Every structure is written in C-alpha cells, then in structure tokens.
Amino acid sequence: MSDSVYYHQGCPVCGRMLRIGVRLLGQRVYCQHCGGGFRATDETLEDDEGAFRAVSQIQEDRIEMLLERASEGIVNSTKDGQSQEEDVAQEIV
C-alpha cells in the first residue's frame, strides 16, 4: 500500500530533506541516505490538536487492521492444522 499524503522533514543526522508518509507520523523512521534513525514528526501539526487526533485515529485504525489480519491468520492456520491432523488420523485408521 502506498502513501497518498506526504510531508517533508529534514534528517537530523545528515540534513537531507526526506518525503515521509503521514501514516508514519510518530513512528521511528530511517534516512535512506545516511541510515540515521529518528521519530517522524511534523512541527506544524504539534500545536494543532485536531490534526494530532486525526493522525492518532489513523494509527489506531492501522493497528486494528493489523490485529484483525493476525487473528484471521491464526484462525486459518488452526483450521489447516486441524485438517492435517484429521488426514493423518484417517491414514492411521
């Protein structure tokens, strides 16, 4: 999934201006030029409570989506494991 909204932030290590997807706000990111790690922040949003809530909601939604995917993966792998056990049991009988 590609980001559709970006902002620009300078790398605190090398100073290069980077294009960062807004979905990464608040997360640790790494400069593709020097490899320096830093937290993705947008100073213009720090004083804007509405924008902060919007970014928080986006992050919460993403976390919820990832948890649902993980849950589905666990259920599917459990079903696959049960059917394999049934196949083995049928072969034994």
C-alpha positions as YAML, in Angstrom:
chain: A
units: angstrom
residues:
- id: 1
  name: MET
  ca: [0.00, 0.00, 0.00]
- id: 2
  name: SER
  ca: [1.50, 3.34, -0.97]
- id: 3
  name: ASP
  ca: [1.09, 6.55, 0.94]
- id: 4
  name: SER
  ca: [-1.07, 9.12, -0.76]
- id: 5
  name: VAL
  ca: [-0.20, 12.02, 1.56]
- id: 6
  name: TYR
  ca: [3.35, 13.06, 2.33]
- id: 7
  name: TYR
  ca: [5.14, 15.77, 4.24]
- id: 8
  name: HIS
  ca: [8.80, 16.79, 4.27]
- id: 9
  name: GLN
  ca: [11.15, 16.51, 7.22]
- id: 10
  name: GLY
  ca: [14.88, 17.03, 7.41]
- id: 11
  name: CYS
  ca: [17.07, 14.18, 8.63]
- id: 12
  name: PRO
  ca: [18.60, 15.26, 11.96]
- id: 13
  name: VAL
  ca: [21.79, 13.30, 11.12]
- id: 14
  name: CYS
  ca: [22.68, 14.38, 7.57]
- id: 15
  name: GLY
  ca: [20.24, 17.23, 6.96]
- id: 16
  name: ARG
  ca: [18.79, 15.80, 3.76]
- id: 17
  name: MET
  ca: [15.11, 16.66, 3.23]
- id: 18
  name: LEU
  ca: [13.01, 13.48, 3.20]
- id: 19
  name: ARG
  ca: [9.49, 12.79, 1.95]
- id: 20
  name: ILE
  ca: [7.64, 10.87, 4.67]
- id: 21
  name: GLY
  ca: [4.13, 9.41, 4.51]
- id: 22
  name: VAL
  ca: [1.76, 10.87, 7.11]
- id: 23
  name: ARG
  ca: [0.86, 7.35, 8.24]
- id: 24
  name: LEU
  ca: [4.39, 7.17, 9.70]
- id: 25
  name: LEU
  ca: [3.95, 10.21, 11.94]
- id: 26
  name: GLY
  ca: [5.06, 9.40, 15.45]
- id: 27
  name: GLN
  ca: [6.94, 6.27, 14.37]
- id: 28
  name: ARG
  ca: [10.68, 5.68, 14.13]
- id: 29
  name: VAL
  ca: [11.92, 6.05, 10.56]
- id: 30
  name: TYR
  ca: [15.34, 5.81, 8.94]
- id: 31
  name: CYS
  ca: [17.01, 8.10, 6.41]
- id: 32
  name: GLN
  ca: [17.55, 6.30, 3.10]
- id: 33
  name: HIS
  ca: [20.66, 8.41, 2.52]
- id: 34
  name: CYS
  ca: [22.67, 8.03, 5.76]
- id: 35
  name: GLY
  ca: [20.69, 5.38, 7.68]
- id: 36
  name: GLY
  ca: [20.12, 7.70, 10.64]
- id: 37
  name: GLY
  ca: [17.05, 6.86, 12.72]
- id: 38
  name: PHE
  ca: [14.62, 9.43, 14.11]
- id: 39
  name: ARG
  ca: [10.97, 9.91, 15.00]
- id: 40
  name: ALA
  ca: [8.77, 11.18, 12.17]
- id: 41
  name: THR
  ca: [7.26, 14.45, 13.35]
- id: 42
  name: ASP
  ca: [5.71, 17.47, 11.69]
- id: 43
  name: GLU
  ca: [6.25, 20.64, 13.70]
- id: 44
  name: THR
  ca: [3.27, 22.31, 12.05]
- id: 45
  name: LEU
  ca: [0.98, 19.63, 13.50]
- id: 46
  name: GLU
  ca: [2.37, 19.70, 17.03]
- id: 47
  name: ASP
  ca: [0.19, 22.68, 18.00]
- id: 48
  name: ASP
  ca: [-2.85, 21.51, 16.02]
- id: 49
  name: GLU
  ca: [-4.94, 19.30, 18.33]
- id: 50
  name: GLY
  ca: [-7.36, 18.28, 15.54]
- id: 51
  name: ALA
  ca: [-4.54, 17.11, 13.30]
- id: 52
  name: PHE
  ca: [-2.97, 15.25, 16.20]
- id: 53
  name: ARG
  ca: [-6.25, 13.42, 16.85]
- id: 54
  name: ALA
  ca: [-6.61, 12.61, 13.15]
- id: 55
  name: VAL
  ca: [-3.12, 11.10, 12.99]
- id: 56
  name: SER
  ca: [-3.78, 9.17, 16.21]
- id: 57
  name: GLN
  ca: [-7.01, 7.79, 14.72]
- id: 58
  name: ILE
  ca: [-5.19, 6.72, 11.55]
- id: 59
  name: GLN
  ca: [-2.61, 4.89, 13.64]
- id: 60
  name: GLU
  ca: [-5.30, 3.24, 15.78]
- id: 61
  name: ASP
  ca: [-7.19, 2.14, 12.66]
- id: 62
  name: ARG
  ca: [-4.00, 0.66, 11.22]
- id: 63
  name: ILE
  ca: [-3.27, -1.21, 14.43]
- id: 64
  name: GLU
  ca: [-6.81, -2.57, 14.48]
- id: 65
  name: MET
  ca: [-6.50, -3.72, 10.85]
- id: 66
  name: LEU
  ca: [-3.20, -5.49, 11.59]
- id: 67
  name: LEU
  ca: [-4.68, -7.21, 14.65]
- id: 68
  name: GLU
  ca: [-7.65, -8.42, 12.58]
- id: 69
  name: ARG
  ca: [-5.29, -9.78, 9.91]
- id: 70
  name: ALA
  ca: [-3.23, -11.58, 12.54]
- id: 71
  name: SER
  ca: [-6.37, -13.05, 14.08]
- id: 72
  name: GLU
  ca: [-7.57, -14.28, 10.69]
- id: 73
  name: GLY
  ca: [-4.15, -15.80, 10.02]
- id: 74
  name: ILE
  ca: [-4.24, -17.64, 13.34]
- id: 75
  name: VAL
  ca: [-7.74, -18.97, 12.67]
- id: 76
  name: ASN
  ca: [-6.75, -20.11, 9.17]
- id: 77
  name: SER
  ca: [-3.57, -21.79, 10.36]
- id: 78
  name: THR
  ca: [-5.50, -23.52, 13.15]
- id: 79
  name: LYS
  ca: [-8.05, -24.81, 10.62]
- id: 80
  name: ASP
  ca: [-5.25, -26.03, 8.35]
- id: 81
  name: GLY
  ca: [-3.57, -27.75, 11.27]
- id: 82
  name: GLN
  ca: [-6.80, -29.47, 12.29]
- id: 83
  name: SER
  ca: [-7.48, -30.74, 8.78]
- id: 84
  name: GLN
  ca: [-3.92, -32.10, 8.56]
- id: 85
  name: GLU
  ca: [-4.40, -33.87, 11.88]
- id: 86
  name: GLU
  ca: [-7.67, -35.36, 10.59]
- id: 87
  name: ASP
  ca: [-5.90, -36.56, 7.42]
- id: 88
  name: VAL
  ca: [-3.20, -38.25, 9.50]
- id: 89
  name: ALA
  ca: [-5.85, -39.84, 11.76]
- id: 90
  name: GLN
  ca: [-7.70, -41.19, 8.71]
- id: 91
  name: GLU
  ca: [-4.48, -42.66, 7.30]
- id: 92
  name: ILE
  ca: [-3.82, -44.46, 10.58]
- id: 93
  name: VAL
  ca: [-7.32, -45.96, 10.69]
...
